[in-house]
Amino acid sequence: MCNEGDLTLGLQSIGIPSRSSDRDRVFIQLCRFVSLQMHFQGTLGVQIHVAHRNSMDFLARSHPEITNSVSRLLDVSTTYYLRKLLRQHRHHLKSIVASGASIPADDLSDLGAVLTSLYLEPEELMDVVDQLDRLVAAHEAMSAQPAQFQAELVQLEEKIFWFLGYKSYAVGRQGSIMLVESEPVSAKRLSDALTEKGYEVTVARAADQVLKQLRLNVPNIFLMAVKLPDMSGFKLCQQLKAVPEVAQIPVLLLGEVNCIQEKVQAFESGAVDYLSKPIQVEELALRITASRQRQDLQNQLVEQNKALQLEVHECASMKEHHRNIFENAVIGMFQSTAAGRYLRVNSALALLYGYKSPQALIKEVSAIDRQIYVEADRRNEFTIYMRHFQTVTAFEAQVRRRDGSVLWVSESVRSVFDESGTFLFYEGSVQDITDRKRMEHLLQTQSRITEILTLTPTVMQASPLILTAVGELLGWHRGELWLLHQSRQVMHEVDRWIAPMSHTPVPTVFPPPLAKDQGFPGLVWSHGEPLWVAHLQQIPQITSDEQIRYRDVQSAVGFPLIAGYRTVGLILFFSRTPDELDENLMGMLTTLSRQFAQFIDRRYVDTALKQSEKRLQAATQELSTTLAELQTLQIEVLKADLDALTVDRDS
């Protein structure tokens, strides 16, 4: 073992002065340099390594003023905070000092001795202590708002750990969690697992400790057990939600049993999630991440609303200008209550919904969910979403115009609050996306019909599928398929589709066949092209039977099914409103009718071919039978002639 005599003798032998202060400084620097920069093998390396470890003890004995001054300058609060950071990040720290070159820093070590072993010059040592004090103070202040200063906190931690001989790696800062758990084993397991995933975890054993901890640090999320010694997790959650400063922080409750009543109670108390023990760490981490993301989104919305309020306040002088923009916008704009009444609409929205003026729309519509939305539940989904997030973009829904026709619209809406945070109204814009939705549906229908015609073997199997697909695409309430009777040259109805919501009974008997120019089917047949009529009851070709059958119909469209130059059938659709089809839709349906006609023609050809084959087989069988009978008769005649010859010869 190296002693002071060996030290003096060894240094003098290599030309180092024997004066005590110079000798100590040079020896320590020499040992540290050798330990950091070189990898010795054999006895020399062992001796130097041992000499370096002994030099630390020697330095403490020979210069106690250095270690004592460090201990004095690192006050209790700084030391406590440094140890807390070391404990929280111990899984993500890698030493940048060679093994044995200094005392390693951890949450239990003497940090004064650690710094003394790392920084040998007194001036450098005091400078590091001073910087650590400033860094710790800054970190502690920013930790009160971790979401706002996340990047700055990471940078501060890197500097702090660098001064202590470490470098952070792998896992970034995930945020802070307050774990409220009275069971020590469970608390340690969850704390260690979440710390390893990059979270800063503070543990509280009871509800009263939570309130004390909140005075020092506000977490990003609460993770608390339902069962606590002084009160239930449900009650503690309710109390936290009543405190404005922490009411928006997500709370995840950890229950003892997987019970639906307990889950309901958890959400009623204000928790965002509930997990039953035993807790799976990976699942817990995912749920924490999801809760953080939702909370971050809400925080962003809050900040956006604050910014909007500031802009409105600063631009009060432009209020009239904004009103003009609202009134003259080419897209629909509105303000409405949460209960479903319009407060203000512009002319574009009134025109879109089919009302004479904005005032007429506001006066006549008293319940947006029932009078505007086709599906009232969709409005309920909208209000629930707005209640949670205060804004929505591209919310799509079907709406009903004043004349009963249906549109697809896309709404972008925000909640407006006053300066005190009280909700005032919804404000947003509406765009007509009917054409886009119709085109999407049109392409889907085209693909569906192509699939039907490819996979369905017979006309009668394909017919109901095609009528349903086209009827739903049009949004009309009735469809019919008529086929040509080739020998009689009349059309007869073979299949029918009635929309489920039309409340029209499905007839069990088909009407009598119709010839050309007879009734609406005969009109389409003679026309030879797609035909739309706005008022079916007024065409001269309509029969008395059709007047009864189509008494609830207003408009109709018919497509002749033409294969080559032959009309093989008709496909007809009927509506209770005067719905004229646009050019794109008519073109697509014309193409589909041709595909269907070719399908029918092929099936006719296949059927005729099969019937011809059957007739050929029957004729062949009949010919074979006739030939067999002729052969039998011929044999009998020959036998008779032979017998006659034999008799003549004998006589």
C-alpha positions in Angstrom: 0.0 0.0 0.0 1.3 3.4 -0.9 2.1 5.7 2.1 3.4 9.3 2.4 7.1 8.1 2.5 6.6 6.1 -0.7 4.9 9.1 -2.2 7.8 11.5 -1.5 10.4 9.0 -2.6 8.6 8.1 -5.8 8.0 11.7 -6.9 11.6 12.7 -6.2 12.8 9.8 -8.3 11.0 11.1 -11.4 12.0 14.8 -10.8 8.9 16.1 -9.0 9.7 18.7 -6.3 9.4 17.5 -2.7 7.6 20.6 -1.5 4.4 19.4 0.1 1.8 21.5 -1.7 3.4 21.1 -5.2 4.0 17.5 -4.6 0.4 16.7 -3.6 -1.1 18.6 -6.5 1.3 17.1 -9.1 0.8 13.6 -7.8 -2.9 13.7 -7.8 -3.1 15.1 -11.3 -0.6 12.5 -12.5 -2.5 9.6 -11.0 -5.8 11.0 -12.4 -4.3 11.5 -15.8 -2.9 8.0 -15.9 -6.2 6.5 -14.7 -8.3 8.4 -17.3 -6.1 8.2 -20.4 -4.1 5.0 -20.2 -4.9 1.3 -19.9 -1.9 -0.4 -18.2 -1.3 -4.1 -17.9 0.4 -6.0 -15.2 2.0 -4.8 -11.9 2.6 -1.2 -12.9 -1.0 -0.6 -13.7 -2.2 -2.2 -10.4 0.3 -0.1 -8.4 -0.7 3.2 -10.1 -4.4 2.4 -9.6 -3.9 1.6 -5.9 -1.7 4.7 -5.5 -4.5 6.8 -7.0 -7.2 5.4 -4.6 -4.8 5.9 -1.7 -4.2 9.5 -2.9 -7.9 10.3 -2.4 -7.6 9.4 1.3 -4.2 11.2 1.5 -5.8 14.3 0.0 -8.6 14.2 2.6 -6.1 13.9 5.4 -3.6 16.4 4.0 -6.1 19.0 2.8 -9.3 18.7 5.0 -10.1 22.4 4.3 -11.1 21.5 0.7 -13.6 18.7 1.6 -14.9 20.7 4.5 -15.4 23.8 2.4 -17.4 21.8 -0.2 -19.6 20.3 2.4 -20.3 23.8 3.8 -20.9 25.4 0.4 -23.3 22.6 -0.8 -26.3 23.6 1.5 -28.9 21.1 2.6 -31.5 22.0 0.0 -29.0 21.7 -2.9 -27.7 18.4 -1.7 -31.2 17.0 -1.2 -32.3 18.1 -4.7 -29.1 16.7 -6.3 -29.7 13.3 -4.6 -33.3 13.4 -5.8 -32.3 13.9 -9.4 -29.7 11.1 -9.1 -32.3 8.8 -7.7 -34.8 9.6 -10.4 -32.4 9.3 -13.3 -30.1 6.5 -12.0 -31.2 4.2 -14.8 -30.3 6.7 -17.5 -26.8 7.9 -16.4 -23.5 6.7 -17.7 -20.2 7.7 -16.1 -17.8 9.7 -18.1 -15.0 9.2 -15.6 -12.7 6.2 -15.7 -13.3 3.5 -13.1 -11.5 4.4 -9.9 -10.6 7.9 -10.9 -13.2 9.5 -8.6 -15.8 8.7 -6.0 -19.0 7.8 -7.9 -22.0 10.0 -7.2 -25.3 8.5 -6.2 -28.3 9.4 -3.9 -26.5 8.1 -0.8 -22.9 9.3 -1.4 -21.2 12.3 0.2 -21.5 14.8 -2.6 -18.8 17.0 -1.1 -16.3 14.1 -1.3 -17.5 13.3 -4.8 -16.8 16.8 -6.1 -13.5 16.9 -4.3 -12.4 13.7 -6.1 -13.5 15.1 -9.4 -12.1 18.7 -9.2 -8.6 18.9 -7.7 -8.0 22.6 -8.0 -9.7 24.6 -5.2 -10.7 27.5 -7.6 -12.3 25.0 -10.1 -14.0 23.2 -7.2 -15.6 26.3 -5.8 -16.7 27.4 -9.3 -18.5 24.0 -9.9 -20.2 24.3 -6.5 -21.5 27.8 -7.4 -22.7 26.6 -10.8 -24.5 23.7 -9.3 -26.3 26.0 -6.9 -27.6 28.1 -9.8 -28.5 25.1 -11.9 -30.5 23.5 -9.1 -32.4 26.7 -8.3 -33.3 27.1 -12.0 -34.4 23.4 -12.3 -36.5 23.6 -9.2 -38.3 26.7 -10.4 -39.0 25.3 -13.9 -40.2 22.0 -12.5 -43.3 23.8 -11.2 -44.4 24.0 -14.9 -42.7 21.0 -16.6 -44.9 21.0 -19.7 -43.9 24.6 -20.5 -40.1 24.1 -19.8 -39.6 20.5 -20.9 -36.6 21.2 -23.2 -35.0 23.6 -20.7 -35.3 21.1 -17.9 -33.5 18.4 -20.0 -30.7 20.8 -20.8 -30.3 21.8 -17.1 -30.2 18.1 -16.1 -27.5 17.4 -18.7 -25.3 20.1 -17.2 -25.9 19.0 -13.6 -25.1 15.4 -14.3 -22.0 16.5 -16.3 -20.6 18.3 -13.3 -21.2 15.1 -11.3 -19.4 13.0 -13.8 -22.3 11.5 -15.7 -24.0 11.8 -19.1 -27.7 11.2 -19.7 -28.7 8.7 -22.4 -31.5 6.8 -24.2 -34.6 8.1 -22.5 -35.9 11.7 -22.7 -37.9 13.5 -20.1 -41.5 12.2 -20.1 -43.0 14.5 -17.4 -43.7 14.2 -13.7 -46.1 11.9 -11.9 -47.4 12.0 -8.4 -47.9 8.4 -7.3 -50.3 8.1 -4.3 -49.9 4.5 -3.0 -49.9 3.3 0.7 -48.4 -0.1 -0.1 -44.6 0.2 0.0 -43.9 -2.7 -2.3 -46.4 -1.6 -5.0 -45.2 2.0 -4.7 -41.6 1.0 -5.2 -42.3 -1.3 -8.1 -44.4 1.3 -10.0 -42.0 4.2 -9.1 -38.9 2.3 -10.4 -40.7 1.1 -13.6 -42.0 4.6 -14.4 -38.6 6.2 -13.6 -36.9 3.8 -15.9 -39.3 5.0 -18.7 -38.2 8.6 -18.2 -40.8 9.9 -15.7 -40.0 12.0 -12.7 -42.0 10.2 -9.9 -42.9 11.7 -6.5 -44.5 9.2 -4.1 -47.1 10.1 -1.5 -48.4 7.5 1.1 -51.6 9.2 2.0 -54.0 12.0 0.9 -52.6 14.6 3.4 -49.1 14.1 1.9 -50.5 14.9 -1.6 -51.6 18.3 -0.4 -48.2 19.0 1.1 -46.3 17.8 -2.0 -48.5 20.1 -4.2 -47.0 23.1 -2.4 -43.6 22.1 -3.6 -44.3 20.6 -7.1 -47.3 20.3 -9.4 -47.1 17.0 -11.4 -48.3 16.4 -15.0 -50.5 13.5 -13.9 -51.9 11.9 -10.7 -51.6 8.1 -10.3 -53.5 7.1 -7.2 -54.8 4.0 -5.5 -58.4 3.7 -4.6 -57.6 2.4 -1.2 -55.7 4.9 1.0 -55.3 5.1 4.7 -57.0 8.5 5.4 -59.6 8.7 2.6 -60.6 6.9 -0.6 -59.0 7.7 -4.0 -62.5 8.6 -5.3 -62.9 11.3 -2.6 -59.3 12.6 -3.1 -59.9 12.8 -6.8 -63.1 14.9 -6.2 -61.2 17.2 -3.9 -58.4 17.7 -6.5 -61.0 18.5 -9.2 -62.4 21.2 -6.9 -59.0 23.0 -6.8 -58.7 25.3 -9.9 -54.9 25.1 -10.0 -54.9 21.3 -10.4 -58.4 20.6 -11.7 -57.2 20.0 -15.3 -54.5 17.5 -14.3 -55.4 14.0 -15.4 -56.1 11.4 -12.6 -55.7 7.7 -13.1 -57.1 5.5 -10.4 -55.7 2.1 -9.4 -58.4 -0.2 -8.0 -58.3 -3.5 -6.1 -60.8 -5.3 -8.2 -62.1 -5.3 -11.8 -65.6 -4.1 -10.9 -67.9 -2.2 -13.2 -69.4 -0.2 -10.3 -65.9 0.9 -9.2 -65.0 1.9 -12.7 -68.2 4.0 -13.0 -67.5 5.6 -9.6 -63.9 6.4 -10.8 -65.2 8.3 -13.9 -67.9 10.0 -11.9 -65.3 11.3 -9.5 -63.4 13.0 -12.3 -60.7 10.3 -13.2 -59.8 9.9 -16.9 -58.9 6.2 -16.6 -59.2 3.2 -14.2 -56.9 0.2 -13.9 -57.4 -2.8 -11.7 -54.5 -4.5 -9.8 -52.2 -6.2 -10.5 -51.0 -3.4 -12.7 -49.2 -4.2 -15.9 -46.5 -1.6 -16.3 -46.5 -1.5 -20.1 -50.3 -1.0 -20.2 -50.0 1.7 -17.5 -47.3 3.5 -19.5 -49.5 3.5 -22.6 -52.5 4.8 -20.7 -50.4 7.5 -19.0 -49.2 8.5 -22.5 -52.7 8.7 -23.9 -53.9 10.7 -20.9 -51.0 13.1 -21.3 -51.7 13.5 -25.0 -55.3 14.3 -24.3 -54.3 16.8 -21.6 -51.7 18.4 -23.9 -54.4 18.8 -26.5 -56.7 20.4 -24.0 -53.9 22.7 -22.9 -53.2 23.7 -26.5 -56.9 24.5 -26.9 -56.9 26.6 -23.8 -53.9 28.5 -25.0 -55.5 28.9 -28.4 -58.7 30.2 -26.8 -56.7 32.6 -24.7 -54.9 33.9 -27.8 -58.2 34.3 -29.6 -59.7 36.3 -26.7 -56.6 38.5 -26.7 -56.9 39.1 -30.5 -60.6 39.9 -30.1 -59.8 42.4 -27.4 -57.0 44.0 -29.3 -59.1 44.2 -32.5 -62.3 45.7 -31.0 -62.0 48.5 -33.5 -62.4 46.0 -36.3 -65.7 44.6 -35.1 -67.8 46.2 -37.9 -65.3 44.9 -40.4 -65.6 41.4 -39.0 -69.4 41.6 -39.1 -69.3 42.5 -42.8 -67.0 39.5 -43.4 -69.5 37.3 -41.6 -72.5 38.6 -43.5 -70.8 38.5 -46.9 -68.8 35.2 -46.6 -69.3 32.7 -49.5 -69.4 29.8 -47.0 -72.1 29.4 -44.3 -71.3 30.8 -40.9 -73.3 30.7 -37.7 -73.4 31.2 -33.9 -75.6 28.8 -31.9 -76.4 27.8 -28.4 -75.5 24.5 -26.9 -79.2 23.7 -26.6 -79.6 23.9 -30.3 -80.9 27.3 -31.4 -79.3 29.7 -33.9 -78.3 33.1 -32.5 -76.8 34.4 -35.8 -76.4 33.1 -39.3 -75.2 34.6 -42.5 -76.9 34.7 -45.9 -74.8 31.9 -47.3 -76.0 29.5 -44.6 -79.6 30.4 -45.1 -79.3 29.9 -48.8 -77.5 26.5 -48.3 -80.3 25.3 -46.0 -83.1 26.6 -48.3 -84.5 29.5 -46.3 -85.4 32.9 -47.7 -83.3 34.9 -45.3 -81.1 34.5 -42.2 -84.0 35.8 -40.1 -86.3 33.1 -41.4 -83.7 30.4 -40.6 -83.3 31.7 -37.0 -87.1 32.0 -36.5 -88.1 28.6 -38.0 -85.4 26.4 -36.5 -85.8 25.9 -32.8 -84.1 22.5 -32.5 -81.0 22.0 -34.7 -80.7 18.3 -33.8 -84.3 17.5 -35.0 -84.8 20.1 -37.8 -81.4 20.3 -39.4 -79.5 17.1 -38.6 -80.8 14.0 -40.4 -79.6 11.9 -37.4 -80.2 13.6 -34.1 -77.6 11.4 -32.5 -75.0 13.0 -34.7 -75.7 16.4 -33.1 -75.4 14.8 -29.7 -71.9 13.5 -30.7 -71.0 17.0 -31.8 -72.1 18.6 -28.4 -70.2 15.9 -26.4 -67.1 16.5 -28.4 -67.3 20.2 -28.1 -67.9 19.9 -24.3 -64.6 18.1 -24.0 -62.4 19.8 -26.6 -64.1 23.2 -27.3 -63.2 23.0 -31.0 -63.8 20.7 -34.0 -62.6 20.7 -37.5 -64.2 19.0 -40.6 -67.1 17.5 -38.6 -69.2 15.7 -41.3 -72.9 15.2 -41.1 -76.1 14.9 -43.2 -78.5 17.9 -42.9 -82.0 18.4 -44.1 -82.9 21.5 -46.1 -86.2 23.3 -45.7 -87.7 21.4 -48.7 -86.8 18.0 -47.2 -83.8 17.3 -49.5 -80.6 16.1 -47.8 -77.1 17.6 -48.0 -73.7 16.5 -46.7 -71.9 19.3 -44.8 -68.5 19.8 -43.1 -68.5 22.0 -40.0 -65.5 23.7 -38.3 -66.7 25.1 -34.9 -65.2 26.5 -31.7 -66.6 27.3 -28.3 -66.6 31.0 -27.4 -66.1 32.0 -23.7 -66.1 35.3 -21.9 -63.2 36.6 -19.9 -64.3 34.7 -16.8 -64.4 31.4 -18.7 -68.2 31.2 -19.0 -69.4 29.5 -22.2 -71.2 31.8 -24.5 -72.0 30.0 -27.8 -70.6 27.9 -30.6 -69.2 29.7 -33.6 -68.3 28.1 -36.9 -68.5 27.6 -40.6 -70.4 25.1 -42.8 -69.3 23.9 -46.3 -71.4 21.8 -48.7 -69.5 18.6 -49.4 -72.5 16.7 -51.0 -70.7 16.4 -54.4 -67.6 15.0 -52.8 -69.5 12.5 -50.6 -71.7 11.5 -53.6 -68.6 10.9 -55.7 -67.1 8.8 -53.0 -70.3 6.8 -52.7 -70.6 6.6 -56.5 -67.1 5.0 -56.8 -67.9 2.6 -54.0 -71.2 1.6 -55.7 -69.5 1.2 -59.0 -66.9 -1.1 -57.5 -69.7 -3.0 -55.6 -71.8 -3.6 -58.8 -68.7 -4.7 -60.7 -68.1 -7.2 -58.0 -71.7 -8.4 -58.0 -71.7 -8.9 -61.8 -68.4 -10.8 -61.5 -69.3 -13.2 -58.7 -73.1 -13.7 -59.1 -74.1 -16.6 -61.4 -77.7 -15.7 -62.3 -79.8 -12.6 -63.1 -82.3 -13.1 -60.3 -79.5 -13.4 -57.8 -77.7 -10.3 -59.0 -80.9 -8.2 -59.4 -81.8 -7.5 -55.7 -78.1 -6.6 -54.9 -77.9 -4.1 -57.8 -81.3 -2.5 -57.0 -80.2 -2.1 -53.4 -76.8 -0.6 -54.3 -78.1 1.9 -56.8 -81.2 2.8 -54.7 -79.0 3.6 -51.6 -76.7 5.6 -53.8 -79.5 7.7 -55.1 -81.2 8.0 -51.7 -84.6 7.2 -53.5 -87.3 5.0 -52.1 -88.2 2.5 -54.8 -86.5 0.5 -57.6 -87.7 -2.0 -60.2 -86.2 -4.4 -62.8 -88.2 -5.1 -66.0 -87.1 -7.8 -68.5 -88.1 -8.3 -72.1 -90.2 -11.3 -73.1 -88.6 -12.0 -76.4 -91.4 -13.9 -78.1 -94.2 -11.6 -77.0 -92.2 -8.4 -77.2 -93.5 -7.1 -73.9 -91.8 -5.9 -70.7 -92.7 -7.6 -67.4 -91.5 -6.7 -63.9 -89.3 -9.4 -62.3 -87.9 -7.8 -59.1 -88.5 -4.8 -56.8 -86.6 -2.9 -54.1 -88.3 -0.7 -51.4 -86.1 1.5 -49.2 -86.3 0.3 -45.6 -87.2 3.7 -44.2 -89.9 4.6 -46.8 -92.6 2.8 -44.8 -94.1 1.5 -48.0 -95.5 -2.1 -48.0 -93.8 -4.4 -50.5 -96.4 -5.7 -53.0 -96.6 -9.4 -53.4 -98.1 -9.3 -57.0 -96.3 -7.8 -60.0 -98.3 -5.7 -62.5 -99.3 -7.0 -66.0 -96.7 -6.8 -68.8 -96.5 -3.6 -70.8 -95.8 -2.9 -74.5 -93.8 -0.1 -76.0 -95.1 3.4 -75.2 -97.3 1.9 -72.5 -96.8 3.3 -69.0 -93.5 4.7 -67.8 -91.6 1.4 -68.6 -92.9 1.5 -72.1 -91.9 5.2 -72.4 -88.3 4.4 -71.4 -88.2 1.4 -73.7 -89.3 3.4 -76.7 -87.1 6.4 -75.8 -84.0 4.1 -75.9 -81.9 6.4 -73.7 -81.9 7.3 -70.0 -85.0 9.3 -69.1 -85.8 11.5 -66.1 -89.3 12.9 -65.4 -90.0 15.5 -62.7 -93.7 14.7 -62.4 -94.5 11.1 -63.1 -98.3 11.4 -62.7 -98.4 14.0 -65.5 -96.9 11.9 -68.4 -99.6 10.9 -71.0 -98.4 7.3 -71.2 -99.1 6.5 -67.5 -101.7 3.8 -67.0 -104.5 3.8 -64.4 -102.7 0.9 -62.6 -99.5 3.0 -62.4 -101.4 6.0 -61.1 -102.5 3.9 -58.1 -99.2 2.1 -57.8 -97.1 5.3 -57.9 -99.5 7.7 -56.1 -96.7 8.5 -53.5 -94.1 9.1 -56.3 -93.2 12.5 -57.7 -90.1 11.9 -59.9 -88.7 8.9 -61.7 -85.6 7.9 -63.8 -85.3 5.0 -66.1 -82.4 3.3 -67.9 -82.9 0.9 -70.8 -80.7 -2.2 -70.6 -79.2 -2.4 -74.1 -76.8 -5.1 -75.2 -75.5 -4.4 -78.6 -78.5 -3.2 -80.5 -81.1 -5.1 -78.5 -83.0 -3.9 -75.5 -83.1 -6.7 -72.9 -84.8 -4.9 -70.0 -85.2 -1.7 -68.0 -84.1 -0.5 -64.6 -86.3 2.1 -63.0 -86.1 4.2 -59.8 -88.7 6.5 -58.1 -88.5 9.4 -55.6 -91.0 11.3 -53.6 -89.2 14.6 -54.3 -88.2 16.2 -57.7 -84.6 15.0 -57.5 -82.9 15.5 -60.8 -79.6 13.6 -61.2 -76.5 15.5 -62.1 -74.4 14.7 -65.2 -71.8 12.7 -63.4 -74.3 10.5 -61.7 -76.3 9.9 -64.9 -73.2 9.0 -66.8 -72.1 6.5 -64.1 -75.6 4.9 -64.0 -75.7 4.7 -67.8 -72.4 2.8 -67.7 -73.6 0.5 -65.0 -76.9 -0.2 -66.9 -74.8 -1.2 -70.0 -72.7 -3.6 -67.8 -75.9 -5.0 -66.4 -77.4 -5.4 -69.8 -74.3 -7.3 -71.0 -74.5 -9.5 -67.9 -78.2 -10.3 -68.7 -77.4 -10.9 -72.4 -74.6 -13.3 -71.5 -76.8 -15.1 -69.1 -79.5 -15.4 -71.8 -76.9 -16.7 -74.3 -75.7 -19.1 -71.6 -79.2 -20.2 -70.9 -80.0 -20.6 -74.6 -76.8 -22.5 -75.2 -77.6 -24.8 -72.3 -81.1 -25.3 -73.6 -79.7 -26.0 -77.1 -77.3 -28.5 -75.7 -80.1 -30.2 -73.9 -82.2 -30.3 -77.1 -79.3 -31.7 -79.0 -78.7 -34.4 -76.3 -82.4 -35.2 -76.4 -82.4 -35.5 -80.2 -79.2 -37.6 -80.1 -80.8 -39.9 -77.6 -84.0 -40.1 -79.6 -81.9 -40.9 -82.8 -80.0 -43.6 -81.0 -83.2 -45.1 -79.8 -84.7 -45.0 -83.4 -81.6 -46.6 -84.9 -81.7 -49.3 -82.3 -85.3 -50.0 -83.1 -84.6 -50.1 -86.8 -81.7 -52.5 -86.3 -84.0 -54.8 -84.3 -86.7 -54.6 -87.0 -84.2 -55.3 -89.7 -82.9 -58.3 -87.9 -86.5 -59.6 -87.5 -87.2 -59.1 -91.2 -84.0 -60.9 -92.2 -84.9 -63.8 -89.9 -88.3 -64.0 -91.5 -86.9 -64.0 -95.0 -84.4 -66.7 -94.0 -87.1 -68.8 -92.5 -89.2 -68.5 -95.7 -86.3 -69.5 -97.9 -85.7 -72.5 -95.8 -89.3 -73.7 -96.1 -89.2 -73.3 -99.9 -86.1 -75.3 -100.2 -87.4 -78.1 -98.1 -90.6 -78.3 -100.1 
